[in-house]
Amino acid sequence: MKIINRYLIKEFIPKFLTSLLVFTFILLMDLLFDLSDLLLNKGAGLINTIKLFIYILPSFFMFTMPMSILSGTILLFSRLSEDNEILAIRTSGIKILTIIKPIITISLFLSLIMFYFNSSLIPILNSKFKTLYYQILYKNPIMQFSEKNFVQIQNYDIYVKKISKNNILKKIIIYKWKDDLPTITTAERAEMTVAEDKGILFRLYNGKILQENPKKSGEFNLCNFSENEMFLEIIQNTDFLANREGGMRELKSKELLNKARTGSPEFKNFYLTEFHLRNVLASAGLIFVFVAVPLSISFTKKRTKSLGITNVIIIMFIYYIILVTGTTLGKRGAINPMIAVWIPNIIVGFTGILLLLNISKK
């Protein structure tokens, strides 16, 4: 039996790791483009870009780890069934529940790791990611600008319709707020340069300045200009960012429960849903094993590996549809958050156990 266990583990691990690499890469694609843009076009620096990647990478494991356990299990047992190895093992008198013990053990070990990751490590890394990202934005304000979006820099709100090469901004609108009175500056074109450790210098061309008269409410002063300069001073000391209050994804599970008990009642369901969601995803990999094995085992030669991949897609699709629905209902308070979020694990786990018991009797 030890030989069979080693053989199953040896076959499972490469399939699991390959699935983990593929699924993580797919989810990371958008982030990789954003990080490449930060590095190549916005001057974030190689070290900071690598740090951002390291900080955010484990948060993807929350989703890809259970998916990879499912994929690895289905691909393994589909292949064993296709090659009649399962039939040979069972003919020797070994029960199916005994065969899957090493895979259950590995999945249980991975789930325990994910319980720690989801509850403690990932929130810390999410906080580090956001803090570093905000620090980069404060020190490199040019990174914040994007086409057809408002950017807030201290007491300025800036809108840019189009950004061309060499930091040329077209159709720019700048709102400067002082004592709740806005000064609105528009320009057809603007050149932007960053004065190191000081701020941003805008050279504005063909624009207008609209300002409300502080002495007469509702009266505005309007002036036109062909060329003008505006300097936005930037605060370089970003130590205050490290002490900011993080969002739910940056709170440890214990802190979520504390917030649910002592925080505003209107956010209680949000905190509880996030808390249970982490535990559900951590245990999902183990639950998937019970449904993956019976769906993969066949005693005919018609089963192919492509069918195993199809099973992976179908199970993941159904599971995450139920999970998203339950999460939404839990946050809205339509259903108790614990029940709402655990529904997919209960359904998949119960179905898997019934199928497994049915297979084991044959």
C-alpha positions in Angstrom: 0.0 0.0 0.0 2.9 2.4 0.7 4.1 1.9 -2.9 0.6 2.9 -4.2 0.5 5.9 -1.9 3.9 7.1 -3.1 2.8 6.5 -6.7 -0.4 8.5 -6.3 1.4 11.4 -4.5 4.1 11.4 -7.2 1.4 11.6 -9.9 -0.7 14.2 -8.1 1.9 16.8 -7.2 3.0 17.7 -10.8 -0.6 18.0 -11.9 -1.5 20.1 -8.9 1.5 22.4 -9.3 0.9 22.8 -13.1 -2.7 23.7 -12.4 -1.7 26.2 -9.7 0.8 27.9 -12.1 -1.8 28.1 -14.9 -4.7 29.3 -12.8 -2.6 31.9 -11.0 -1.1 33.1 -14.2 -4.5 33.6 -15.7 -5.8 35.6 -12.8 -2.5 37.6 -12.7 -2.6 38.7 -16.3 -4.4 42.0 -15.7 -2.1 42.7 -12.7 1.0 41.9 -14.7 0.0 44.5 -17.3 -0.6 47.1 -14.6 2.7 46.4 -12.9 4.5 46.5 -16.3 2.9 49.9 -16.9 4.1 51.1 -13.5 7.6 50.0 -14.2 8.1 50.9 -17.8 5.9 54.0 -18.3 5.4 55.5 -14.9 8.7 55.1 -13.2 7.7 53.1 -10.2 11.2 51.4 -10.1 12.1 47.8 -10.3 12.4 47.1 -6.6 9.0 48.7 -5.8 7.4 46.8 -8.6 8.8 43.5 -7.4 7.6 44.3 -3.9 4.1 45.0 -5.1 4.1 41.7 -7.0 5.3 39.7 -3.9 2.7 41.4 -1.7 -0.3 40.7 -4.0 0.6 37.2 -5.2 -0.5 35.2 -2.2 -4.0 36.7 -2.3 -4.6 34.9 -5.6 -3.8 31.6 -3.9 -7.0 32.1 -2.0 -8.9 31.2 -5.2 -6.4 29.2 -7.2 -5.4 26.8 -4.5 -8.8 25.0 -4.3 -9.1 25.1 -8.1 -5.7 23.5 -8.4 -6.5 20.7 -5.9 -9.7 20.0 -7.9 -7.9 20.0 -11.2 -5.0 17.9 -10.0 -7.4 15.3 -8.4 -9.6 15.0 -11.5 -6.7 14.8 -13.9 -5.0 12.2 -11.8 -8.0 9.9 -11.4 -9.2 10.4 -14.9 -5.8 9.2 -16.2 -5.7 6.3 -13.8 -9.2 5.3 -14.8 -8.5 5.7 -18.5 -5.4 3.4 -18.2 -7.4 0.9 -16.1 -5.0 1.4 -13.1 -7.9 2.0 -10.8 -9.5 -1.2 -11.9 -6.3 -3.1 -11.3 -5.9 -1.6 -7.8 -9.5 -2.4 -6.8 -9.2 -5.9 -8.2 -6.4 -6.5 -5.7 -8.8 -5.9 -2.9 -8.0 -2.3 -2.1 -11.1 -0.1 -1.4 -11.6 3.2 -3.2 -11.7 5.1 0.2 -8.3 3.6 1.0 -6.9 4.6 -2.5 -7.8 8.3 -2.0 -6.3 8.7 1.5 -3.0 10.2 0.4 -4.8 12.8 -1.8 -7.1 13.7 1.1 -4.1 14.0 3.4 -2.3 16.4 1.0 -5.5 18.4 0.5 -6.1 18.6 4.3 -2.5 19.9 4.7 -3.0 22.5 2.0 -6.3 23.6 3.4 -4.8 24.1 6.9 -2.1 26.3 5.3 -4.7 28.3 3.5 -6.6 28.8 6.8 -3.5 30.6 8.0 -2.9 32.4 4.8 -6.5 33.7 4.4 -7.0 34.7 8.1 -3.6 36.3 8.9 -0.9 36.4 6.2 -2.9 37.7 3.2 -4.6 40.6 5.0 -1.1 41.7 6.2 0.3 41.5 2.7 -2.8 43.3 1.3 -2.1 46.2 3.7 1.5 46.3 2.7 0.6 46.3 -1.0 -1.9 49.3 -0.6 0.5 51.2 1.6 3.4 50.9 -0.8 1.2 51.6 -3.8 -0.1 54.8 -2.2 3.4 55.8 -1.2 4.5 55.4 -4.9 1.6 57.5 -6.0 2.3 60.3 -3.6 6.0 60.4 -4.5 5.3 59.9 -8.2 2.1 61.8 -8.8 2.4 61.5 -12.6 1.5 57.8 -12.2 -2.0 58.7 -11.1 -3.1 60.3 -14.4 -5.1 58.4 -16.9 -7.4 59.4 -19.7 -11.0 60.3 -19.0 -10.7 60.0 -15.3 -10.6 62.4 -12.3 -7.5 62.3 -10.1 -7.5 63.8 -6.7 -4.2 65.2 -5.5 -4.6 66.9 -2.1 -7.0 69.8 -2.6 -7.0 69.5 -6.4 -9.3 67.4 -8.7 -7.9 67.0 -12.1 -9.5 65.6 -15.3 -7.6 64.8 -18.5 -9.3 63.8 -21.7 -6.2 62.6 -23.5 -2.6 62.0 -22.6 0.0 61.9 -25.4 3.7 61.2 -25.3 6.1 63.3 -23.3 3.4 64.0 -20.7 1.4 66.3 -23.0 -2.2 66.6 -21.6 -5.1 67.6 -23.8 -8.4 69.0 -22.7 -7.5 69.4 -19.0 -9.8 70.6 -16.2 -8.3 71.5 -12.7 -10.5 72.1 -9.7 -8.7 73.8 -6.8 -10.6 73.8 -3.5 -9.9 76.5 -0.9 -12.4 77.3 1.9 -15.1 75.3 0.0 -14.7 77.7 -2.9 -13.5 76.1 -6.2 -11.2 77.7 -8.7 -11.8 76.0 -12.1 -9.0 76.1 -14.6 -9.4 74.7 -18.1 -6.8 74.4 -20.9 -6.6 73.0 -24.4 -3.2 71.6 -23.8 -0.8 71.3 -20.8 2.8 70.2 -20.3 3.5 68.5 -17.1 6.9 68.2 -15.3 7.7 66.8 -11.9 9.9 68.8 -9.7 11.7 66.2 -7.5 10.6 66.4 -3.8 8.5 69.4 -4.5 5.5 68.8 -6.8 4.1 69.1 -10.3 4.5 72.1 -12.6 1.8 72.5 -15.2 2.4 74.8 -18.2 -1.1 75.5 -19.5 -2.0 76.8 -23.0 -5.2 78.4 -24.4 -7.4 78.2 -21.3 -9.7 79.9 -18.9 -9.9 80.4 -15.1 -13.3 80.6 -13.4 -13.4 81.7 -9.8 -16.2 82.5 -7.4 -16.1 85.9 -5.7 -15.5 85.2 -2.0 -17.3 88.4 -1.1 -20.4 87.9 -3.3 -21.9 84.5 -3.4 -23.0 83.4 -6.9 -20.7 86.0 -8.6 -17.9 84.6 -10.7 -14.8 86.1 -12.3 -13.6 84.7 -15.6 -10.3 85.3 -17.4 -8.8 83.9 -20.5 -5.1 83.1 -21.0 -2.9 81.9 -23.8 -0.2 80.6 -21.5 -0.1 80.1 -17.8 1.7 78.1 -15.1 0.3 76.2 -12.1 2.4 74.5 -9.4 0.9 71.7 -7.3 2.9 71.1 -4.1 3.1 67.5 -3.1 3.6 66.2 0.5 6.6 64.0 0.4 6.3 62.6 3.9 4.1 59.5 3.6 4.5 58.1 7.1 0.9 58.7 7.8 -0.1 56.1 5.2 1.3 53.3 7.4 -1.2 54.3 10.1 -4.3 54.5 7.9 -7.3 52.3 8.6 -7.4 49.4 6.1 -10.4 48.0 4.3 -11.9 44.6 5.0 -9.4 42.7 2.9 -6.6 44.2 5.1 -8.1 43.1 8.4 -7.2 39.8 10.0 -10.1 37.4 10.7 -10.0 38.1 14.4 -10.3 41.8 13.6 -13.2 41.1 11.3 -15.1 39.4 14.1 -14.3 42.3 16.5 -15.5 44.8 13.9 -18.7 42.8 13.5 -19.3 42.9 17.3 -18.3 46.5 18.0 -18.7 48.3 14.7 -21.6 49.9 13.0 -24.6 47.4 12.7 -25.0 48.3 9.0 -21.6 46.8 8.2 -21.9 43.7 10.5 -23.0 41.4 7.6 -20.1 42.6 5.5 -17.6 41.7 8.1 -19.2 38.3 8.9 -19.5 37.4 5.2 -15.8 38.2 4.6 -14.8 36.2 7.7 -16.7 33.1 6.6 -15.7 33.5 3.0 -12.0 33.1 3.9 -12.7 29.8 5.8 -15.0 28.5 3.0 -12.3 29.0 0.4 -9.6 27.5 2.6 -11.6 24.3 3.0 -12.9 24.2 -0.6 -9.9 22.2 -1.8 -10.5 19.4 0.6 -14.2 19.4 -0.3 -13.5 19.2 -4.0 -11.6 15.9 -3.5 -14.7 14.1 -2.5 -16.6 15.2 -5.6 -13.7 15.0 -8.0 -12.8 11.3 -7.4 -16.2 9.7 -8.2 -16.7 11.9 -11.2 -13.3 10.9 -12.6 -13.4 7.1 -12.0 -14.8 5.0 -14.8 -14.3 1.4 -15.7 -14.8 2.0 -19.5 -12.1 2.9 -21.9 -14.1 5.8 -23.3 -13.1 8.2 -20.6 -10.5 10.7 -21.9 -8.5 13.4 -20.2 -10.4 16.1 -22.1 -13.5 14.9 -20.2 -11.6 15.4 -16.9 -10.8 19.0 -17.9 -14.5 19.5 -18.8 -15.4 18.3 -15.3 -13.0 20.8 -13.8 -14.6 23.7 -15.6 -18.2 22.6 -14.9 -17.6 22.1 -11.1 -15.7 25.4 -10.7 -18.4 27.3 -12.7 -21.2 25.9 -10.6 -19.3 26.3 -7.3 -18.4 29.9 -7.8 -21.8 30.9 -9.1 -23.3 29.5 -5.9 -20.6 31.1 -3.8 -21.1 34.6 -5.4 -24.8 34.3 -4.9 -24.4 33.3 -1.3 -21.9 36.0 -0.6 -24.2 38.6 -2.1 -27.2 37.4 0.0 -25.0 37.3 3.1 -23.8 40.9 2.7 -27.4 42.1 2.2 -28.6 40.2 5.2 -31.1 38.2 3.3 -29.6 35.0 4.8 -27.4 34.5 7.8 -23.9 35.2 6.5 -22.5 31.9 7.8 -25.2 29.8 6.2 -25.1 31.9 2.9 -21.4 31.5 2.4 -21.1 27.9 3.4 -23.9 26.7 1.1 -21.6 25.8 -1.8 -19.3 23.7 0.4 -22.2 22.0 1.9 -23.8 21.2 -1.4 -20.5 20.1 -3.1 -19.4 18.1 0.0 -22.7 16.3 0.5 -22.9 15.5 -3.2 -19.3 14.2 -3.3 -19.8 12.0 -0.2 -22.9 10.4 -1.7 -21.2 9.8 -5.1 -18.1 8.4 -3.3 -20.1 6.0 -1.2 -22.0 4.9 -4.2 -18.7 4.2 -6.1 -17.2 2.4 -3.2 -20.1 -0.1 -3.1 -19.6 -1.2 -6.7 
